[in-house]
Amino acid sequence: MSLYGRTDSNANKAKADIGLATDSQTKTILYIDETEAQLAQNKNRGLNAPGWWSYFSYNDSSGNTRHKAEQLVFVAGGEANAQETQSDDTIASDSAGAITIGTQPASASVEATNTQAFTVAATKTGGGSLTYQWQLSTDGGANFTDISEATSATFTTAATAAGDTGNQYRVKVNTTKGAPEVVSAVATLTVT
């Protein structure tokens, strides 16, 4: 019998965690099955083979998300993990799912010095939670750039000025499970 179990369970997770060196970063012990090891979102995290893993993510000095994955033991022929009910399945699940935008951001007019809110309503299937990144175009939609800290379903502009007329806003919607990204329709701001 192996020190590490061949199924994704809390008891086997506790066995896999024994003896890991401690540091300031909180690590999660994950069981990756054969299917999960083949998913692009898991491969991008370094979780690319079946077995037990020590994993954490962090943001580097530029704000990019980085991943640290260390395989503790390779498990060939492990269970399929079809239920996806363990706590580690919030990080690495078989189901990336899909995103649907039900309510698109709407173009709006606002008086100068006022703010304007833009909202999107999205739903998902599969694991993880929705993430948002609002973007701005000041060149008629030719180029969009991320708006710092605009990462919720609603984005509110700063106080507007006449020069903001024609600014275009959209939002990129993702999931923490790596569902295919969906980009909203473009909303145009008019300042009166």
Buried (B, 14 or more C-beta within 10 A) or exposed (E): EEEBBBBBEEEBBEBBBEEEEEEEEEBBBBBBBBBBBBBEBBBEBBBBBBBBBBBBBEEEEEEEEEEEBEBBBEBEEBBEBEEBEBEBBBBBBBBBBEBEBEEBBEBBEBEEEEEBEBBBEBEBEBBBEBBBBBBBBBEEEEEBEEBEEBEBBBBEBEEBEEEBBBBBBBBBBBBBBBBEEBEBEBBBBBBE
